[in-house]
């Protein structure tokens, strides 16, 4: 009957596929267990040599633009030696570059083109600009590499390239992580300078470690764009400054355990960050009981609207979280003060014997008055200076509270209150 296969042929094919799958599983399990580029190449070479029963093998990766070898592993080759194999393999791989390597299994089996002791080589590409070459000696059995062997070897190499791509991605993430560690170290230095009780310091350090997104966005962007160049000097710029503070924080810290207070504050502040980021706010400074947020839009009305909108959302979110938590914990009361005007805005790097610390802030009376207005607020109020109120009137329901004498401010300051939260867009 046409197309009929003998049972033995079917069994042989099943055995072959089973062996391929098992080999692929064993090799993949090993190489995907590491994120180090060199380790993956070395382990892959060892396992491949073991699976095919050979005593000589090499593998290398090469940077195409520079023509330099990044990694090289060599086993056996007693006659020619690793150095000779390295140079021979480099010339061989360079001869098929650039752009001629693909995953279609175009191998090199010409003995005259291979290093002494090698009988089969397979080029591969990790990513554009990074290629590699796997070379194997003859089998101990004396048998040539069959088509079945070549098919399996190509499958294994393709699996390895996936692992190598993952390793390169991990390396990029690792570098970004190192930058984050440096920024967190700067925050840790600042926190250590605070003259507070050990209990409050412990809470602040925990919040700092877990809420890494409090690192100023503007500073992160400037450092990543130019890690070694000088940062532009501070300059006068229109800004709206929001100060946020937890009412009765000291009393709460005495009533609650460190872990409970930490979890409570972290839960609320994580929600607040969403509102801040959604309205283009830049968290400038953090403390266990408060935040300083800058709104830097060049449009004076827009930066004030974004600041007040953020405060309104935070007040609404606080009320919702308090309702959801019910009587399970102490409800939080968040007071906020906002001021708008021209301040000296910019990044600065402070050097000391303990290291470097980056900061990005707004300095001057605009900031001082915002802080003082925040200190006047109580019972969850959102208070505005006259300049901020003038910019947002008609967009939020506000009421005058009168003039107040603020600490270290020579003249009385008129203060307004936002009557109720509003999410109305400008």
Secondary structure, DSSP 8 states (H G I E B T S, - for coil): -TT---HHHHHHHHHHHHHHHHHHHHHHHHHTT---HHHHHHHHHHHHHHHHTBS-EEEEEEETTTTEEEEEEEE--TTT-HHHHHHHHHHHHHHTTTT---SS--EE--GGGS-TTEEEEEEEEEETTEEEEEEEE-BTT-----HHHHHHHHHHHHHHHHHHHHHHHHHHHHHHHHHHHHHHHHHHHHHHTS---HHHHHHHHHHHHH-GGGS-HHHHHHHHH-SSS-----EEEEEEEEEEEETTHHHHHHHS-HHHHHHHHHHHHHHHHHHHHHTTEEEEEEETTEEEEEE--SSHHHHHHHHHHHHHHHHHHHHHHHHHHGGGS----EEEEEEEEEEEEEEEEEEETTEEEEEEEEESHHHHHHHHHHHH--TT-EEEEHHHHHHHBTTB-EEEEEEE--TT-SS-EEEEEE-S------
